[in-house]
C-alpha cells in the first residue's frame, strides 16, 4: 500500500514538474484570417441605407416566411437562412451584383453574409435589423 502511494506521488510530482511545450505564435496575418469573420459579417446599416437608394442593389430578407409576411422592404427577396437549402438557393444568385442582407437583429444576416462570402460574393452588406432599415 505504501509502495502504491509512493508511486502515485512520484508520478504526480513528475507530471507537475514537466514543462509545457512552447506555444508557437501565429503570424498576425494568419491569426486575422482564421479568427476574423468574413468582411461581410459586420453590420453596416448606414452603408446599407445608401445602397437601398440604388435601383441596382439586390435586397435579401433572411428571416422566416412568417416574419417576412409581417413586414419587409419593398424590393426584398425572402430567403430563409435557417432553411437547409439556403446555400443552394444563394448559389443561384449573381455573384457580381451588390446585395443588402437583413433580418430581425443582424445575427442571421451576418450568418447569411458569411455564407455568401464563402460562395464568392464580394459585394454584400449586412444591413442588420429590418426595423433599422425600414
Beta strands, then each sheet from edge to edge (+ up, - down):
strand 1: 58-61
strand 2: 76-78
strand 3: 99-103
strand 4: 124-129
sheet 1: 2+ 1+ 3+ 4+
end
